[in-house]
Every structure is written in C-alpha cells, then in structure tokens.
Amino acid sequence: MPDWNQIAICGVGLIGGSIGMAQLGAIDCGTTDPETGVAMAELIVVATPVELIVDRVRELRRFARADALITDAGSTKRAIVDGLDAADSDDRRFVGSHPLAGGHRSGVEASDGDLFVGRRTILTPTERTPPAALDRLCQFWQSLGSITCEMSAAEHDAVVAGVSHVPHLIAAVLAGTTPADCLTWAASGWADSTRIAAGDPDLWREIVRQNADEIDRALDRFGDGFETLRRSIRERDWNRLTELLIEGKRRRDALGS
C-alpha cells in the first residue's frame, strides 16, 4: 500500500466508516469544516449519497493539495464522472470508485473494517486519468482487501443496473406486495429474497434517478423472463417452467456461495 500520511473521508456512514475502520478505527479526527478537513490530505474519499457527490468533490478540491487524489464510493458513475468532467476539464485528480460491498444496514454503526475483504471495487478512469493516479488508487482499495477492476462509467452503470439496482427494486416490490396478513408466516425464503428491500428508500430513489436508463433496460430483460414464467404457469407448460428454473439455478450456482 502507498504510504498515506493523511486520508480524508467525507461522509462517515457505512462505506466511509468501514474505510476508516480498516485504516484506524473509523476516524482519528473529525471536523465539519471542509478546508480544515482536506487541507493536508493526500487521498480524499467522498462517501456521501450519490446526489451529493459532484457538489462535494467540486467543493473539496478547492481546498485540497494540488497533488491530492480524490475518489468517491457511489453506486452510480456516469452522472458523477460526466458532471465533474463538465465542471473542470483540466482536473485530473478525480477517479471514480464503487466498492461492491455493503448491505441493507446503513450508518457508521454498521461499519466493518473487513467490509471490503474479497469484494470487488470498480474504478472508472477516463482517458485523461494519469496512470500513476489510477495505480495509486488501485493499491489503496487492494490494501483494504478489495479486488479491483476497471471499466468506463457507462459500462459500470449498465453492469450494476442488472446485478444491484434491479435486484433491489424487485425485492422492494416483492416485499411491498406481500399481503400484510401473510407476513406472520414468512420464513427464510421470503426473508432472504427481500433482505435488501430494507435499504434506505431516499438513498435508493437517488440511485434510480441517476441510472434510470440502464435500469429501464435491465427491467426489460427481467420483464421478458417474468412474462415467460407467467405464461408457463398459465398454460401449465411445466417443461418451460423447468427450463427457467434450471437456468436460474445454473447462473446462481456459477456465482458460488
């Protein structure tokens, strides 16, 4: 890991708090003054809700060292990267990050220094990103136990729409449409399928707002599969139903535990 003398974390919730826990027990000094908070930092991690990231980065880089590296932890990327690129085409200090870690619990109380161990972190450099800055950021996430990979912001949003955003929405709809008088009988299957629906609704509204187009495309794919499922049941086509179940099991098994 590069030798960081000071890391500033803006937004000490689950992700920001877990970064701090992996370093030194959440934080060792706190302030609400942005200039004081980042003035000496070599790395600045903005771990706020996604709708605040662009404004926070613009604010903090005014006070940051000229050589400071700035990243984020947002689960959308195109709106953030494009917004910052439009704001200052000469600023190469920001490189987007998205650690694929966390869960339905939020807040610093849920933080865990091992949260990133064995989890992937997607980095979204642009053509203007200096290779040294990208390498330094990769080493930072790897030092927390994460496995890093790189893709464009647009590719990132398409990928996470299918594997993160739509699953959350489906879980929310499933939970929200389950009759209240049936909940007494809900067991592990329902609980496992709807766990992520317990996430913060305001946070998820803004995630969907920023990635609406890719989520819409992913919902089209899900809708096609759902209609096939529905027809199989209505037409008593058990062979087609079995094929759907086999394919679902095959892809889930391929992921491992």
JOMO-V657625 format. One line per field, one symbol per residue. psi: psi as a letter, one per 20 degrees, with the letter a starting at -180 (. if undefined). Layout:
BEGIN
psi->???
END
This chain:
BEGIN
psi->pqnphpppoonmbggghhgghhgkleqipqqjohghhihjphppoolrqhiigghgggghihiqqhjppprakqjqhghgghghghhniiojippqqnpmrbaiqrqhhjqpijhipjqqppqmqriipphhgggghghghhhjjqoqrqrrhggghgghghiggghghghgggghjpphiihhjpbhgggghjgiijrohgghghghghkgghhgghhggghghghggghgghjknhghghgghggggghghhha.
END
